[in-house]
Amino acid sequence: EVGYPFFRFVSEDNVYTQWISDRLGVDDYQVGIDGGNNRFMIANTTVGNFPLVLEGEHIGINQFDPEASLHINDFMKLEPRSTAPSSPTEGLVYYDGSTHKLRVYNGTIWEDLH
């Protein structure tokens, strides 16, 4: 059912994939849910891939079966920053546009990744 401001997928047995693109008139992309696998998907029907899959606690980008919290099957781009993020926490990563280096916060200081 299409509702405002969200979509609700209705399934009696919760084991099939439900696509809603026909209801929306979308040609190149389909949005659906696979209740049997607890998976929300956006499919690109033009090239036959899944640019975004949400499965449980995992997110897949160009990856149908994500195996990690974030599973990217392609390149990733970080927008350059001229300053380090304020109030960082351990493990935060950014690309420094001034030094042209990838940096990670180790819990105490920012370190360049080589």
Residue, then its C-alpha position, 0 to 999 in steps of 0.5 A: e500500500v502506498g501511504y503518506p509519508f511511507f510505503r507499507f508492504v503487506s504480506e500474509d506469509n512474509v516469504y515473498t518479494q514485493w515490488i512497488s514500482d508498478r504502483l509508482g510508474v517508475d521504469d528504471y528502478q524498483v523498490g521492494i522488500d524480501g520478507g523471507n530474508n528481511r531485505f529491503m532493496i532498490a533494483n536498477t532494472t536498466v543494468g540488472n543490479f541492486p545499487l542498495v540493499l538493506e539486510g538486517e543490520h547490513i548495508g550493501i552498495n552494489q552488493f546483493d548479499p552484504e557481509a558487513s555493516l557496510h559492504i561496498n562492491d565498487f569504489m568509494k569517494l570521500e569528499p575532501r575536507s580542509t579541517a579535521p572533524s571536531s569532537p572525533t571518536e576513535g576510528l573516524v576517517y576523513y580525506d584531508g584536502s590540504t595534505h591529500k591524505l586519508r586520516v584516521y583518529n586513533g582515540t588520541i590524535w589524527e594519523d595519516l594512513h599510508 
